[in-house]
């Protein structure tokens, strides 16, 4: 089995910027709000920091000889990193598989599953690399 190449430096930089903004949002809001509140606050924080992002970015899902439309990413950071935002009691395997499916569909390598409904945000972050 061959080792995959390292994640590009720019993707790592975008990932760090995302996490820095997420920690700021969680520090101010804490747990307990709806997912859309965290998404809105995170977008505001990313914009304040001049971090490029696209919100609710439509993607197509390849299937055999066709492209299926209708799927959206919560956030695409710098065109390189996917952020899937959650506000749930606990992360389930299906949440992780959702992010992995998005990475595969887009051909991107780095994604973060961020659950804001935790006492300490570090406990709610899952980093996925393909």
N, C-alpha and C positions, 0 to 999 in steps of 0.2 A: 504494500500500500504506500503510495507516494505522499509526501508531506505537502499540503497546500501552501501556496506562496503566502508571505505575510500580508496582512491587511495594509493597503496603501496608507502612507503617512497622512495624507489629506483626509482620508476617511477617519483615521484615529483622531485627528485634530477636531473634526466635526463632531465626533462622538463625545470628546471631552467637553466641547462647548455645550452640547445638549445636556450632558449630566450636570455641568455647573449651573445651567439655567434651571434644571429640574430640582436641584437641591435648594436653590433660592426660592422657588415656588413652594416647595414643601415646608421650608422653614417658616414662611409667612402664613400659609394656609393650613398646614397640618393635615391630618386625615379627616375624612367624614363628608366630603363633598362629592357631587356627581362628576363623572368622567369629563363631561363637557366643560365644567368649570376649570378643571386642571389643564385641559387642552387650551382653553382660551388664555389662561394665565401664562402657560408655557410659551405660547405664541407671542404674547406681549413681551415676555422676558427675552426671548430669542431676538425679537425685533429691536428691543432696547440695546442689545449687545451686538447688533449688526451681523447676526448669524443668518445666513440665507436658509430659507425653508419654504416648503410648500405644504399647505394644510389640506387634508382630505383629497390627496392627490389620486386621481383616477389612474388605474393601471389595467392592462389587458392580461389575461391569463391564457398562456398557450395550451392548446389541447389538440393533439394530433396535427391536422392540417388547417386548424382554425385559431382565431384569437377571440376569446370571450371577454366582453366588456362588462363593467358593472361593479368591479371591486375597487375599493379605495383604501389608501394608506392613511393612517392618522396624520403622520408627519413624515416628510422626506427632507432631511437636513443636508443642505449643500449638494443635493443630487447624489449623495453617496451613502447615507445612513438612514435606515428606517427606524422610526420610533412608534411603537404601539403603546398607547396610553390606556391604562386600566385604573379603576377605582373599585376593587373587589375585595372580599374578605380574604381570599387566598388565590394565588396563581395556580391554575390547573394545567395539566399537560396539553390540553387543547389550545390554551393560550400560546404556549411555546410553539406548538405545531403551526398555529396561524402565522406567527412571525416567520418561521422557517419556510412556509409556503410562499409568503410574500417575497422573501429573499430569493427563492428559486425562480419565481415568476418574473422578477425584475432583473435577475442576474447580478444583484448586489451582494456584497459579502458580509456586511456588518449591520446588525440591528440590535435594538434595545427594547425590551419589554419593561415598562415602568409602571408599577402599581403604587399609586399615591395613597392608598388606604392602609397605610402601615404607620406604626409609631416612629420608626427610623427608616428613612428612605433607602438607605443602603440595603435593607432587608427586602425591598420591593423591586430591586433592579436585577434583570437577567440580561446578560450580554450573550448574543448569539453570533458566531462567526461560521460562515460556510466556506 
